[in-house]
Amino acid sequence: MVDGQRWARTLWVAFLAYSLLRFAFGGIFSPTRSIIGDFYSAFPGPFVQSYNPLLLQEAIFGAGHVSVQGWWNYGPGFHLITFPLTFLTSYRVIDLLTHLGLWTSAVAAFWLWGRRVLRLSSGWEWFLVAVVWLNFTPLHAAFGQRAIEVLELFLIVWAFAYWGRQISGGVAIGLAVSLKFLPAIFFPYLAWKRRWAALGAAVAVSAVLFFALQPALPWSRSSTLREYRVTTFGQGHATTHINNQALVNLLQRPFVVRQLEGGFLEIRDSARVRRWAGWLNLAVLAALAVYVIRYFPSTRPGLISLEGGLLLTIMAMLVNRNQTYYLAFALPGLSAAAIHLVREAAGRSRQADKRRTRLAWAVVLAVSYLMMSPIIPMRLIDWWLSATPPVALDTWKLWGGPGLGGMLLLVALVGLHARAVREEASGVP
């Protein structure tokens, strides 16, 4: 028995060491080797022309940068929090400060979700959640793209971690909405939960930021709204991209005619295909809204870890367009589902039917994770196949592997939540 425990501890330590090394390479070393990323598609804003034109002249995307053309990207909150960086002239310093902010946000989100939402109580539980986060390649990709979504994740986690503080939670949600709009999905959730103070604070903060910054960031020059109008109400795109793993895009994969340079995909009859994909996406969203109304209690917190995880995953998957790194929003849901199953196994009777059901959901959860984030780096597959990176990763994205994993996670979260609600209602211990 002692030898078995020693071997188990050794394996734990070895796997944790592997996870830390993988994070160090994928989340720290690789992202800092070059200065690039989606962050610089919005930074700096066009207003820097009046006091630091050099920063705009040396913008990462050059003459193609939206700000050079007089437009601005993302939400106004993004430009507010990055405003101090616009007084710097070195993109290397800007990049380092940006990474420090994102790394800090991720660590804080991990700690708050584990400590205050999941209330992890053992070394095994902390180990499991740490391994889930450290190995998750969409999170690594978020650091590579300097994605503001990491800060959004922290702000949303804060709102759930300090559930009893409605005002501060609402302010956090409002700030998250002002960064890149997607967290507005939590407005109807707060209303359904009758958290009126939180909803009021969220709406007030986002509204103030939306309107107060209009002189510098007029909505008529918002590149984000312009692109949304084109993709949603326009004639559709003749092309899409392998990095787009949203459901509405996955539904278009069977209609790909050929792969173009740079990861773009040509879609046959794109206007019609996108229109029907949009309707199917809306039907799934409506079905999930009905589920929320039916099974999320409106007068008490309920299973907020699974509720928050489900909403974050919906936010990542059922949008007009996403990127692979949006799947970092799935981390709270993955963590909540994993811990829910572990605690079920530890505290339940050993009836065979319940064990089989738990095992089935555990398999679904594990498969969804591995589809979003294979346990070994894709570069090793390239090396084994003598291919030039990132051939294996791009092929997996082309097949929609990460996005299908995200949809499978939605299924797992709904299934586990519904099961927990039913058993709570029936008094099952």
C-alpha positions in Angstrom: 0.0 0.0 0.0 2.8 2.4 0.9 4.6 1.7 -2.3 1.4 2.3 -4.3 0.9 5.7 -2.6 4.5 6.6 -3.3 4.1 5.7 -7.0 0.9 7.7 -7.2 2.5 10.8 -5.7 5.5 10.4 -8.1 3.1 10.3 -11.0 1.3 13.4 -9.7 4.5 15.3 -9.4 5.7 14.2 -12.8 2.5 15.1 -14.6 2.3 18.5 -12.8 6.0 19.1 -13.8 5.1 18.3 -17.4 2.1 20.6 -17.2 4.2 23.5 -15.9 6.8 22.9 -18.6 4.2 22.8 -21.3 2.7 26.1 -20.0 6.1 27.7 -19.7 6.7 26.9 -23.4 3.2 27.4 -24.8 2.0 30.2 -22.6 5.2 32.2 -21.9 8.2 31.4 -24.1 6.4 31.0 -27.5 4.2 34.1 -27.2 7.1 36.4 -26.3 9.3 35.4 -29.2 7.7 37.9 -31.5 5.4 40.9 -31.2 2.2 40.1 -33.0 -1.4 39.2 -32.2 -5.0 40.2 -32.4 -4.4 42.7 -29.6 -2.6 44.9 -32.2 -5.5 44.8 -34.6 -7.2 47.2 -32.2 -4.2 48.9 -30.4 -3.5 51.8 -30.7 -6.7 53.7 -31.3 -6.9 56.4 -34.0 -6.9 59.1 -31.4 -3.1 58.7 -30.7 -2.5 60.6 -34.0 -3.0 63.8 -32.0 -0.3 63.2 -29.4 1.9 60.2 -30.3 1.7 59.7 -34.1 4.9 57.6 -34.1 3.1 54.8 -32.3 0.5 54.7 -35.1 3.1 55.0 -37.8 4.8 51.9 -36.5 1.7 49.9 -35.8 2.2 46.2 -36.1 -0.3 45.9 -39.0 1.2 48.9 -40.8 -0.9 50.7 -43.3 -3.6 48.0 -43.1 -4.3 48.9 -39.4 -7.9 50.0 -38.9 -6.7 53.0 -36.9 -4.5 54.2 -39.7 -7.7 54.2 -41.9 -9.6 56.2 -39.3 -11.6 53.3 -37.7 -11.4 51.8 -34.2 -11.7 48.2 -33.1 -13.1 46.3 -30.1 -15.0 48.0 -27.4 -14.4 51.5 -25.8 -13.3 49.9 -22.5 -10.3 48.2 -24.4 -9.0 51.7 -25.4 -9.6 53.0 -21.9 -7.5 50.4 -20.1 -4.8 50.5 -22.7 -4.7 54.3 -22.8 -1.6 54.5 -20.5 0.3 52.3 -23.0 -0.3 54.9 -25.8 2.2 57.2 -24.2 5.0 54.7 -24.8 7.0 54.5 -28.0 8.6 51.1 -27.6 6.4 48.2 -28.8 8.7 45.8 -26.9 7.8 47.5 -23.6 4.1 47.7 -24.5 4.2 44.0 -25.3 5.8 43.0 -22.1 3.4 45.1 -20.0 0.5 43.6 -21.9 1.7 40.0 -21.3 2.2 40.8 -17.6 -1.4 42.0 -17.3 -2.8 38.9 -19.1 -0.7 36.4 -17.1 -1.8 38.1 -13.9 -5.4 38.0 -15.0 -5.2 34.3 -15.8 -3.6 33.4 -12.5 -6.1 35.5 -10.6 -9.0 33.9 -12.5 -7.6 30.4 -11.8 -7.3 31.2 -8.1 -10.6 32.8 -7.6 -12.5 30.1 -9.5 -10.8 27.4 -7.5 -10.8 29.0 -4.1 -14.1 30.9 -4.0 -16.4 29.3 -6.6 -15.4 25.6 -6.6 -14.1 25.8 -3.0 -11.4 23.3 -3.7 -10.5 21.5 -0.4 -7.8 19.0 -1.2 -4.5 18.8 -2.9 -6.0 16.3 -5.4 -8.7 18.8 -6.4 -6.2 21.6 -6.9 -3.9 19.3 -8.8 -6.7 18.3 -11.2 -7.8 21.9 -11.9 -4.2 23.1 -12.3 -3.5 20.4 -14.9 -6.7 21.3 -16.7 -5.6 25.0 -16.9 -1.9 24.6 -17.5 -2.3 22.2 -20.5 -5.1 24.0 -22.2 -3.7 25.2 -25.6 -6.5 27.7 -26.3 -5.3 29.6 -23.2 -1.7 29.4 -24.6 -3.1 30.8 -27.9 -4.8 33.6 -26.0 -1.4 34.7 -24.7 0.0 34.4 -28.1 -2.6 36.7 -29.5 -2.5 39.0 -26.5 -6.2 38.4 -26.3 -8.2 40.8 -24.2 -10.5 37.8 -23.6 -8.2 36.7 -20.8 -9.1 39.9 -18.9 -12.8 39.4 -19.7 -12.5 35.9 -18.2 -11.0 37.3 -15.0 -13.7 40.0 -14.6 -16.5 37.4 -15.1 -14.9 35.0 -12.7 -14.7 37.9 -10.2 -18.4 38.4 -10.4 -19.1 34.8 -9.6 -16.3 34.6 -7.0 -17.8 37.5 -5.0 -21.4 36.5 -5.6 -22.6 38.3 -2.4 -21.2 41.6 -3.6 -23.7 42.6 -6.2 -22.4 46.0 -7.0 -18.7 45.0 -7.5 -19.8 42.0 -9.5 -22.0 44.2 -11.7 -19.2 46.6 -12.2 -16.9 43.8 -13.3 -19.5 42.5 -15.8 -20.0 46.0 -17.1 -16.3 46.5 -17.6 -16.1 43.1 -19.4 -18.9 44.1 -21.8 -17.1 47.4 -22.6 -14.0 45.5 -23.6 -15.5 43.4 -26.4 -19.3 43.1 -26.0 -19.7 39.3 -25.7 -20.2 39.3 -21.9 -23.5 41.1 -22.4 -24.9 37.5 -22.4 -24.8 37.9 -18.6 -27.3 40.8 -18.6 -30.4 38.5 -19.0 -28.8 36.0 -16.6 -28.5 38.6 -13.9 -32.1 39.6 -14.6 -33.3 36.0 -14.4 -31.5 35.7 -11.1 -33.2 38.9 -9.8 -29.8 40.4 -9.0 -31.1 43.9 -9.8 -28.3 45.8 -8.1 -25.7 43.8 -10.1 -27.6 44.3 -13.3 -28.0 48.0 -12.7 -24.3 48.4 -12.0 -23.4 46.4 -15.1 -25.7 48.3 -17.4 -24.6 51.7 -15.9 -20.9 51.0 -16.2 -21.1 49.8 -19.8 -23.5 52.6 -20.8 -21.3 55.3 -19.3 -18.2 53.9 -21.1 -20.1 53.5 -24.4 -21.3 57.1 -24.4 -18.6 59.0 -22.5 -15.9 57.9 -24.9 -17.9 58.8 -28.0 -15.9 62.0 -28.8 -12.7 60.0 -29.2 -14.4 56.8 -30.4 -17.5 57.6 -32.5 -19.7 54.6 -33.1 -20.0 55.5 -36.7 -16.3 54.6 -37.1 -16.5 51.3 -35.2 -14.8 48.6 -37.2 -16.4 45.9 -35.0 -19.9 47.1 -35.7 -19.1 47.5 -39.4 -17.8 43.9 -39.6 -20.8 42.6 -37.6 -23.2 44.2 -40.0 -21.5 42.7 -43.0 -21.3 39.2 -41.6 -24.7 39.1 -40.1 -26.9 41.2 -42.4 -24.8 41.3 -45.5 -24.6 38.9 -48.4 -22.3 36.5 -46.5 -18.7 35.8 -47.0 -17.3 33.8 -49.8 -14.5 32.8 -47.5 -14.0 31.9 -43.8 -11.0 30.9 -41.8 -9.8 27.7 -40.1 -9.4 29.6 -36.8 -13.2 30.3 -36.7 -14.5 27.5 -34.5 -18.0 29.0 -33.7 -21.0 26.7 -34.3 -22.2 28.9 -37.1 -18.9 28.4 -38.9 -18.6 24.7 -38.1 -22.0 24.2 -39.9 -20.4 25.7 -43.0 -17.4 23.2 -43.1 -19.2 20.6 -45.2 -19.6 23.3 -47.9 -15.9 24.2 -48.2 -14.7 24.1 -51.8 -11.0 24.5 -51.2 -8.5 25.9 -48.8 -6.8 29.2 -49.8 -3.6 30.7 -48.7 -3.3 31.9 -45.1 -5.8 29.4 -43.7 -8.8 30.9 -45.5 -11.6 28.6 -46.8 -13.8 29.2 -49.8 -17.5 28.3 -49.1 -19.8 27.2 -51.9 -23.0 29.4 -52.1 -21.8 31.2 -49.1 -24.7 33.7 -48.7 -27.3 30.9 -48.5 -25.1 28.6 -46.4 -24.3 31.2 -43.9 -28.0 32.2 -43.6 -29.1 28.7 -42.8 -26.2 28.2 -40.5 -27.2 31.4 -38.7 -30.8 30.1 -38.2 -29.6 26.8 -36.8 -27.2 28.6 -34.5 -30.1 30.7 -33.3 -32.2 27.6 -32.7 -29.6 26.1 -30.5 -29.2 29.3 -28.6 -33.0 29.5 -28.1 -33.1 25.9 -26.9 -30.4 26.7 -24.3 -32.3 29.8 -23.2 -35.4 27.7 -22.6 -33.2 25.3 -20.6 -31.9 28.2 -18.5 -35.4 29.4 -17.7 -36.5 25.9 -16.9 -33.6 24.7 -14.7 -31.7 27.7 -13.4 -33.4 28.8 -10.1 -34.3 32.5 -10.1 -34.5 33.1 -6.4 -31.3 31.5 -5.1 -27.7 31.0 -6.3 -28.2 27.4 -7.4 -25.2 25.5 -8.9 -23.4 28.7 -9.9 -20.1 27.0 -10.9 -21.9 24.9 -13.6 -24.2 27.8 -14.5 -21.3 30.2 -15.0 -19.3 27.6 -16.9 -22.2 26.9 -19.2 -22.8 30.5 -19.9 -19.1 31.2 -20.6 -19.0 28.2 -23.0 -22.2 29.5 -24.8 -20.5 32.9 -25.1 -17.5 31.3 -26.8 -19.4 28.9 -29.2 -22.7 30.5 -30.2 -21.4 33.8 -31.4 -21.2 35.3 -34.9 -17.5 34.6 -35.2 -14.8 33.4 -32.9 -11.2 32.4 -32.8 -9.6 29.3 -31.3 -8.4 31.2 -28.3 -12.0 32.1 -27.4 -12.2 28.5 -26.1 -10.2 29.7 -23.0 -13.7 30.8 -21.8 -14.4 27.0 -21.5 -11.9 26.6 -18.6 -14.3 27.4 -15.8 -16.9 25.0 -17.2 -14.3 22.3 -17.6 -13.1 22.8 -14.1 -16.6 22.8 -12.6 -17.6 19.7 -14.5 -14.5 17.8 -13.5 -14.7 18.7 -9.8 -18.5 17.9 -9.8 -17.7 14.4 -11.1 -14.9 13.8 -8.6 -17.0 14.8 -5.6 -19.9 12.7 -6.9 -17.6 9.7 -7.0 -16.2 10.4 -3.5 -19.6 11.0 -1.8 -22.1 8.7 -3.5 -23.2 5.1 -3.0 -21.5 2.6 -5.3 -24.6 1.6 -7.3 -23.5 0.2 -10.6 -25.9 2.3 -12.7 -24.7 5.5 -11.1 -21.1 4.5 -11.6 -21.8 3.8 -15.3 -23.5 7.2 -15.7 -20.6 9.0 -14.0 -18.1 7.2 -16.2 -20.0 8.1 -19.3 -20.1 11.8 -18.5 -16.4 11.6 -17.5 -15.6 10.2 -20.9 -17.6 12.9 -22.7 -15.8 15.5 -20.7 -12.4 14.1 -21.3 -13.0 13.7 -25.1 -14.3 17.3 -25.3 -11.1 18.5 -23.5 -8.8 16.5 -25.8 -10.6 17.8 -28.9 -10.0 21.4 -27.8 -6.5 20.7 -26.4 -4.7 17.5 -27.3 -2.6 16.2 -24.5 0.6 16.3 -26.5 1.8 19.3 -28.5 0.8 19.1 -32.2 4.4 20.0 -33.1 5.3 16.4 -32.1 2.8 15.1 -34.6 4.4 17.3 -37.3 7.8 16.0 -36.3 6.5 12.4 -36.5 5.0 13.0 -39.9 8.0 15.0 -41.1 5.7 17.9 -41.8 6.3 21.6 -41.4 4.5 23.1 -38.3 1.7 23.9 -37.9 0.3 21.4 -40.5 -1.2 19.1 -37.8 -2.8 21.9 -35.9 -4.2 23.6 -39.0 -5.6 20.3 -40.3 -7.3 19.7 -36.9 -8.8 23.2 -37.1 -9.9 22.6 -40.7 -11.9 19.6 -39.5 -13.4 21.7 -36.7 -11.9 19.6 -33.9 -11.6 22.4 -31.3 -15.1 23.7 -32.0 -16.7 20.3 -31.9 -15.0 19.8 -28.6 -16.5 23.0 -27.4 -20.0 21.9 -28.5 -19.4 18.5 -26.8 -18.5 20.4 -23.6 -21.9 22.3 -23.8 -23.6 18.9 -24.0 -21.6 17.7 -20.9 -22.4 20.8 -18.9 -26.1 20.7 -19.7 -26.2 17.0 -18.9 -24.4 17.3 -15.6 -26.3 20.3 -14.5 -29.7 18.7 -15.4 -28.7 15.6 -13.5 -27.6 17.5 -10.5 -30.8 19.5 -10.5 -33.0 16.4 -10.7 -31.2 14.7 -7.9 -31.3 17.8 -5.7 -35.1 17.9 -6.2 -35.5 14.3 -5.4 -33.4 14.5 -2.3 -30.6 12.1 -3.5 -27.6 12.7 -1.3 
